[in-house]
Amino acid sequence: MLPVPATADVAPRPRLLLLDLLRFGAALAVVMYHYTARRHSQWQGSSAENFPLISGLSAYGFMGVQLFFLISGFVILMSVEGRSVGDFVAARVSRLFPAYWAAVILAAILIAFIAGDQLDKSVTFVQVLTNLTMLQEWAGVPHVDGVYWTLAVELLFYVLIGIFMSRNLTVEKVTWLAFLWPLAALIADRSNMQFLAMFLSPAYASLFAAGMMLYVIHSRGSNLLRWMLVIGNGILAAQQTIMYDMANAERLTGIDLKEPVAVAIMVVIFAAVALVTLSPLQFREVAWMTYLGALTYPLYLVHELWGWWVIGQLSPHLNKWVVLVAAIAFVLLMAAAIERWVERRSRRWLRTQVKRSFTRIERTPATTPAL
């Protein structure tokens, strides 16, 4: 059985520091995709024209998101072991929201007061408030920053895991989940069951499922069935990536992407996560990897709009490579500031308060007096 009653303190999870390095690499891949491949108006000319030597490769940087989701399946299952639903919710809320709230407010300031015309974007007060809930996609409200779409996918995964935790999440149930979830998602998608397809995330379910099975292999050992689920979900992930995300990337970049290259990148992604979690590499530790892991989430949140703004300000005056380095350095500094002044100061307090709220709920009697 994975979780245990949370009546006692749970020991901190050992970090697989090379996973932090992979997460940071995934974020940089997405950054390079947005800066050097995706069409935007901040360069003098198109991104592909400015970077003909690297745009053909950086156009595949959108697959950094696939790496994020695969790692998330592994890490989230690792984080729930030995914890209650309250522990899980407290950990996720304190991890996701402080940096996200800061990023939404900063993006709104950028659009409303600094560079709305330059970025051809506008925001309303209600839009910003709705974005702060992280529920804007289901409320039919546009994202303040387009990169927030991935958080909706992550949030649904957390809800699904929370539901299973409340019903006693065992290794057997995780195995069934890794098989049935992607299958149900595909059926819902092909049957035009829109609500169910939206909840089950057919484009990404197989990545989360494969990540979970890699954690089961990491913690419980391997067998044929577990590896069949990893490989089968990897094949589905490649197919869904080509069907959904690669076509979208071609539209946004104007670059002709090749299916064999996307499949090869998916193989590398799966192999990299397997190597750093299942081989002796899992024991390799370098302290700075932890810090890079801490920067990954705020970097992802702020890089697109703020980086484009820097590019638009500098590109008429400086060499394109200097501008690219300056944009990356600027968003890294923003990420470091959010990690230092927002996340570190708020995470422990928020986690404690949410956990305390769940403790009170668990102690509340099941029945209430009549009014």
C-alpha positions as CSV (number, residue, x, y, z in Angstrom):
1,M,0.0,0.0,0.0
2,L,1.4,3.4,-0.9
3,P,0.0,5.9,1.6
4,V,-0.2,5.4,5.4
5,P,-2.3,7.4,7.9
6,A,-0.8,10.8,8.4
7,T,-0.9,10.7,12.2
8,A,2.9,10.9,12.5
9,D,5.4,13.1,10.8
10,V,6.6,11.7,7.5
11,A,10.3,11.7,6.7
12,P,11.5,14.1,3.9
13,R,11.8,12.4,0.5
14,P,15.3,11.9,-0.8
15,R,15.8,14.0,-3.9
16,L,16.9,12.6,-7.2
17,L,19.0,15.6,-8.1
18,L,19.5,14.6,-11.7
19,L,15.7,14.8,-12.1
20,D,16.1,18.5,-11.1
21,L,18.7,18.9,-13.8
22,L,16.3,17.3,-16.4
23,R,13.5,19.6,-15.3
24,F,15.7,22.6,-15.7
25,G,16.8,21.4,-19.2
26,A,13.1,20.9,-20.1
27,A,12.4,24.5,-19.1
28,L,15.4,25.8,-21.2
29,A,14.1,23.8,-24.2
30,V,10.7,25.6,-23.9
31,V,12.5,28.9,-23.5
32,M,14.5,28.4,-26.6
33,Y,11.3,27.3,-28.5
34,H,9.6,30.5,-27.6
35,Y,12.5,32.8,-28.3
36,T,14.1,31.3,-31.4
37,A,11.5,29.2,-33.2
38,R,8.0,30.3,-32.4
39,R,6.7,33.3,-34.4
40,H,6.5,36.5,-32.5
41,S,6.9,40.2,-33.4
42,Q,9.7,41.1,-31.1
43,W,12.6,40.2,-33.4
44,Q,13.5,42.2,-36.5
45,G,12.1,39.6,-38.8
46,S,10.8,36.1,-37.9
47,S,12.5,33.9,-35.3
48,A,13.4,31.3,-37.9
49,E,15.0,34.0,-40.1
50,N,17.1,35.3,-37.2
51,F,18.2,31.8,-36.1
52,P,18.3,29.6,-39.2
53,L,21.0,27.3,-37.7
54,I,19.2,26.5,-34.5
55,S,15.5,27.1,-35.1
56,G,15.0,23.8,-36.9
57,L,16.1,22.1,-33.6
58,S,14.7,24.5,-31.1
59,A,11.3,24.1,-32.8
60,Y,11.1,20.7,-31.1
61,G,11.6,22.5,-27.7
62,F,7.9,22.3,-27.1
63,M,8.6,18.7,-26.1
64,G,10.1,20.0,-22.9
65,V,6.5,19.9,-21.7
66,Q,6.3,16.2,-22.4
67,L,9.4,15.8,-20.3
68,F,7.8,17.9,-17.5
69,F,4.7,15.6,-17.5
70,L,6.7,12.4,-17.5
71,I,8.8,13.6,-14.5
72,S,5.6,14.8,-12.8
73,G,4.1,11.3,-12.9
74,F,7.2,9.9,-11.2
75,V,7.6,12.7,-8.6
76,I,4.0,13.0,-7.6
77,L,3.6,9.3,-6.9
78,M,6.8,9.5,-4.9
79,S,5.5,12.5,-3.0
80,V,2.2,10.8,-2.0
81,E,3.8,7.6,-0.5
82,G,3.2,7.6,3.2
83,R,1.1,10.7,3.2
84,S,-2.6,11.6,3.5
85,V,-4.8,13.5,1.1
86,G,-4.3,16.5,3.4
87,D,-0.5,16.2,3.2
88,F,-0.7,15.9,-0.5
89,V,-3.0,18.9,-1.0
90,A,-1.0,21.1,1.3
91,A,2.3,20.2,-0.5
92,R,0.8,20.9,-3.9
93,V,-0.9,24.2,-3.0
94,S,2.2,25.5,-1.3
95,R,4.3,24.4,-4.3
96,L,2.1,25.7,-7.1
97,F,0.4,28.9,-5.9
98,P,2.9,31.4,-4.4
99,A,5.2,31.5,-7.5
100,Y,2.1,31.4,-9.8
101,W,0.4,34.3,-8.0
102,A,3.5,36.4,-8.3
103,A,3.9,35.5,-12.0
104,V,0.2,36.4,-12.8
105,I,0.5,39.7,-11.1
106,L,3.8,40.5,-12.8
107,A,2.5,39.5,-16.2
108,A,-0.6,41.7,-15.6
109,I,1.6,44.7,-14.7
110,L,3.7,44.1,-17.8
111,I,0.6,44.0,-20.1
112,A,-1.4,46.7,-18.4
113,F,1.2,49.3,-17.7
114,I,4.5,48.6,-19.6
115,A,4.2,46.7,-22.9
116,G,0.6,45.8,-23.7
117,D,0.9,47.5,-27.2
118,Q,4.3,46.0,-27.8
119,L,3.1,42.5,-27.0
120,D,-0.3,43.1,-28.6
121,K,-2.0,41.9,-25.5
122,S,-4.6,43.3,-23.0
123,V,-6.0,42.2,-19.7
124,T,-9.0,43.0,-17.6
125,F,-9.2,43.1,-13.8
126,V,-11.7,40.1,-13.7
127,Q,-9.4,38.1,-16.1
128,V,-6.5,38.6,-13.7
129,L,-8.6,37.7,-10.7
130,T,-9.9,34.5,-12.4
131,N,-6.3,33.6,-13.4
132,L,-5.2,33.8,-9.8
133,T,-7.6,30.8,-9.1
134,M,-5.8,28.7,-11.7
135,L,-9.3,27.7,-12.9
136,Q,-9.5,30.1,-15.9
137,E,-9.4,27.4,-18.6
138,W,-12.7,25.9,-17.2
139,A,-14.2,29.3,-16.6
140,G,-13.7,30.2,-20.3
141,V,-11.4,33.0,-19.4
142,P,-8.1,33.6,-21.4
143,H,-4.8,32.9,-19.8
144,V,-2.9,36.1,-18.8
145,D,0.2,34.3,-20.1
146,G,-0.2,31.5,-22.6
147,V,2.2,29.1,-20.8
148,Y,-0.3,28.7,-18.0
149,W,-2.2,26.1,-20.0
150,T,0.1,23.3,-18.7
151,L,-1.0,24.0,-15.1
152,A,-4.6,23.0,-16.0
153,V,-3.3,19.6,-17.1
154,E,-1.2,19.2,-14.0
155,L,-4.1,20.3,-11.8
156,L,-6.4,17.6,-13.3
157,F,-3.7,15.0,-12.6
158,Y,-3.5,16.1,-9.0
159,V,-7.3,15.8,-8.7
160,L,-7.2,12.3,-10.1
161,I,-4.4,11.3,-7.7
162,G,-6.3,12.8,-4.8
163,I,-9.4,10.9,-5.6
164,F,-7.4,7.6,-5.7
165,M,-5.6,8.5,-2.5
166,S,-9.0,8.9,-0.8
167,R,-9.8,5.4,-1.8
168,N,-6.5,3.8,-0.7
169,L,-3.9,4.1,-3.4
170,T,-2.1,0.8,-3.7
171,V,0.5,-0.4,-6.2
172,E,-2.1,-2.6,-7.8
173,K,-4.4,0.4,-8.3
174,V,-1.6,2.4,-9.7
175,T,-0.9,-0.3,-12.2
176,W,-4.5,-0.4,-13.2
177,L,-4.6,3.3,-13.4
178,A,-1.5,3.4,-15.7
179,F,-3.4,1.0,-18.1
180,L,-7.0,2.3,-17.9
181,W,-6.5,6.0,-17.7
182,P,-4.8,6.5,-21.1
183,L,-7.2,4.0,-22.6
184,A,-10.3,5.7,-21.2
185,A,-8.9,9.1,-22.3
186,L,-8.4,7.9,-25.9
187,I,-11.9,6.4,-26.0
188,A,-13.4,9.6,-24.6
189,D,-11.5,11.6,-27.2
190,R,-12.5,9.4,-30.1
191,S,-16.1,9.3,-29.0
192,N,-16.4,13.1,-28.7
193,M,-17.2,12.9,-25.0
194,Q,-15.8,16.4,-24.5
195,F,-16.2,16.7,-20.7
196,L,-14.6,13.3,-20.0
197,A,-11.8,13.9,-22.6
198,M,-11.1,17.3,-21.0
199,F,-10.8,15.7,-17.5
200,L,-8.7,12.7,-18.7
201,S,-6.3,14.7,-20.9
202,P,-5.8,12.2,-23.8
203,A,-2.8,14.1,-25.1
204,Y,-0.8,13.7,-21.9
205,A,-2.3,10.9,-19.8
206,S,0.2,8.4,-21.1
207,L,3.1,10.5,-20.0
208,F,1.8,10.8,-16.4
209,A,1.0,7.0,-16.5
210,A,4.5,6.1,-17.7
211,G,6.1,8.3,-15.0
212,M,4.0,6.6,-12.3
213,M,5.1,3.2,-13.5
214,L,8.8,4.3,-13.6
215,Y,8.3,5.2,-9.9
216,V,6.8,1.8,-9.1
217,I,9.8,0.1,-10.8
218,H,12.1,2.5,-8.9
219,S,10.5,1.7,-5.5
220,R,9.2,-1.8,-5.9
221,G,11.4,-3.4,-8.6
222,S,10.8,-4.3,-12.2
223,N,8.7,-6.9,-13.9
224,L,7.5,-7.5,-17.4
225,L,4.0,-6.0,-16.9
226,R,5.5,-2.8,-15.5
227,W,7.9,-2.3,-18.4
228,M,5.2,-3.1,-20.9
229,L,3.1,-0.3,-19.4
230,V,6.1,2.1,-19.6
231,I,6.8,1.2,-23.2
232,G,3.2,1.1,-24.3
233,N,2.5,4.5,-22.7
234,G,5.7,5.8,-24.4
235,I,4.4,4.7,-27.8
236,L,1.0,6.4,-27.1
237,A,2.8,9.5,-25.9
238,A,4.8,9.7,-29.1
239,Q,1.6,9.2,-31.2
240,Q,-0.4,11.8,-29.2
241,T,2.5,14.3,-29.4
242,I,2.6,14.0,-33.1
243,M,-1.1,14.3,-33.5
244,Y,-1.6,17.2,-31.1
245,D,1.4,19.2,-30.2
246,M,3.6,18.8,-33.2
247,A,0.9,20.0,-35.6
248,N,0.3,22.9,-33.3
249,A,4.1,23.7,-33.2
250,E,4.3,23.6,-37.0
251,R,1.4,26.2,-37.1
252,L,3.1,28.4,-34.5
253,T,6.6,28.3,-35.9
254,G,6.1,27.8,-39.7
255,I,8.7,25.1,-39.6
256,D,8.2,21.7,-41.1
257,L,8.8,19.2,-38.3
258,K,9.6,15.5,-38.9
259,E,7.8,12.6,-37.2
260,P,11.0,10.5,-36.9
261,V,12.8,13.3,-35.1
262,A,9.9,13.7,-32.6
263,V,9.8,10.0,-32.0
264,A,13.6,10.0,-31.4
265,I,13.3,12.9,-29.0
266,M,10.5,11.0,-27.1
267,V,12.8,7.9,-26.8
268,V,15.6,10.1,-25.5
269,I,13.2,11.7,-23.0
270,F,12.0,8.3,-21.6
271,A,15.6,6.9,-21.6
272,A,16.9,10.0,-19.7
273,V,14.2,9.7,-17.0
274,A,14.8,6.0,-16.7
275,L,18.5,6.4,-16.4
276,V,18.4,9.0,-13.7
277,T,15.8,7.1,-11.6
278,L,16.6,3.4,-12.2
279,S,20.4,3.3,-12.8
280,P,23.3,4.1,-10.5
281,L,23.0,7.7,-11.8
282,Q,20.1,8.1,-9.3
283,F,22.8,8.4,-6.5
284,R,24.8,11.1,-8.2
285,E,24.4,14.4,-6.4
286,V,25.7,17.9,-7.0
287,A,24.4,20.6,-4.7
288,W,23.7,23.2,-7.5
289,M,21.2,20.8,-9.1
290,T,18.8,21.4,-6.3
291,Y,18.9,25.2,-6.9
292,L,18.3,24.7,-10.7
293,G,15.3,22.5,-9.8
294,A,14.0,25.3,-7.6
295,L,14.3,27.8,-10.4
296,T,12.6,25.7,-13.0
297,Y,8.9,26.4,-12.1
298,P,9.3,30.2,-11.7
299,L,11.4,30.3,-14.9
300,Y,8.7,28.5,-16.8
301,L,6.0,30.9,-15.5
302,V,7.7,34.2,-16.4
303,H,9.9,33.4,-19.4
304,E,7.5,34.0,-22.3
305,L,6.1,37.5,-22.0
306,W,9.0,39.0,-20.1
307,G,11.5,37.4,-22.4
308,W,9.6,38.7,-25.4
309,W,9.5,42.2,-23.9
310,V,13.3,42.2,-23.4
311,I,13.8,41.0,-27.0
312,G,11.6,43.7,-28.3
313,Q,13.4,46.4,-26.3
314,L,16.9,45.3,-27.3
315,S,16.7,43.7,-30.7
316,P,16.7,47.0,-32.7
317,H,20.0,48.0,-31.1
318,L,22.1,44.9,-30.3
319,N,23.3,41.7,-31.9
320,K,20.7,39.0,-31.9
321,W,22.9,36.6,-29.9
322,V,23.5,39.3,-27.3
323,V,19.8,39.9,-27.1
324,L,19.0,36.2,-26.7
325,V,21.5,35.8,-23.9
326,A,20.2,39.0,-22.2
327,A,16.6,37.8,-22.4
328,I,17.5,34.4,-20.9
329,A,19.6,36.1,-18.2
330,F,16.8,38.5,-17.4
331,V,14.1,35.8,-16.9
332,L,16.6,33.7,-14.9
333,L,17.1,36.6,-12.5
334,M,13.3,37.0,-12.3
335,A,12.9,33.3,-11.5
336,A,15.7,33.6,-8.8
337,A,13.9,36.6,-7.3
338,I,10.6,34.8,-7.1
339,E,12.2,31.7,-5.6
340,R,14.1,33.8,-3.0
341,W,11.5,36.4,-2.0
342,V,8.2,34.7,-2.7
343,E,8.5,30.9,-2.5
344,R,11.0,30.5,0.3
345,R,9.0,33.1,2.5
346,S,5.6,31.7,1.9
347,R,5.8,28.0,1.1
348,R,6.2,26.6,4.7
349,W,3.6,28.9,6.1
350,L,1.0,28.1,3.4
351,R,1.7,24.4,3.7
352,T,1.2,24.5,7.4
353,Q,-2.0,26.4,7.2
354,V,-3.5,24.2,4.5
355,K,-2.5,21.0,6.4
356,R,-4.0,22.4,9.6
357,S,-7.2,23.1,7.7
358,F,-7.4,19.5,6.6
359,T,-6.7,18.3,10.1
360,R,-9.7,20.3,11.3
361,I,-11.9,18.8,8.6
362,E,-10.8,15.3,9.5
363,R,-11.7,15.9,13.1
364,T,-15.1,17.3,12.3
365,P,-18.0,14.9,13.1
366,A,-19.5,13.2,10.1
367,T,-23.0,14.4,11.1
368,T,-24.1,17.9,11.9
369,P,-26.9,19.1,14.1
370,A,-30.2,19.9,12.5
371,L,-30.8,23.6,11.8
